Amino acid sequence: MSESETQLRQGEIAVTLPAHSDAGIYFIGTIYTPWRTRKECPKRGSPDGPICSIVVDERWREALADLAAYKHIQVLYWMHHARRDLVLQTPFSSMLTTGTFALRSPVRPNPIASSIVQLIAIDGMTLQVRGLDCVDGTPLLDLKPERGAVPD
């Protein structure tokens, strides 16, 4: 994290994080996008944005069965560059200090993000999608059909 990402803005409050985590997670793959830094990322994914790749780890190959039948999927990912200790944040967009849980900021105790993306294609372990908003190399947590979606 750069110094500008660790400095507190006026009104912000950081807390001491717990000494250990309560649960473990498995990264099931990696997301590849054109954006190298958080500043380059769009605020929200766009349906006409660039095609990005999601590479799923080989051990999860069978879990991709039948996913291609859906036009849209939910992608859950770990925002690994985000700080995790702010309870009050002052976004640049408004400069109004707000509680973390009242914001869509990537800065949160558990930096989990979710995007509904258009599934373009699946080739082996690689998914081509459109609509992501994360940095290149972001760890993948899970994939799900869009809520309420039915296979085509």
Number of C-alpha atoms within 10 A of each C-alpha: 8 7 7 8 12 10 9 15 16 11 12 18 15 13 11 8 11 8 6 6 7 6 5 6 6 9 15 17 21 20 21 19 19 16 15 13 11 17 9 12 17 15 13 13 17 15 14 9 14 15 18 20 21 21 20 24 14 12 10 12 12 9 11 16 9 9 18 18 12 17 18 24 20 17 21 17 23 20 22 15 16 19 17 18 17 19 16 22 25 20 14 9 6 8 12 14 16 16 14 19 13 9 14 11 14 20 20 20 16 14 16 16 17 15 19 22 22 21 21 16 14 16 9 11 16 18 20 17 24 20 21 27 24 29 22 18 17 19 23 23 19 16 19 15 20 17 10 5 12 11 11 7
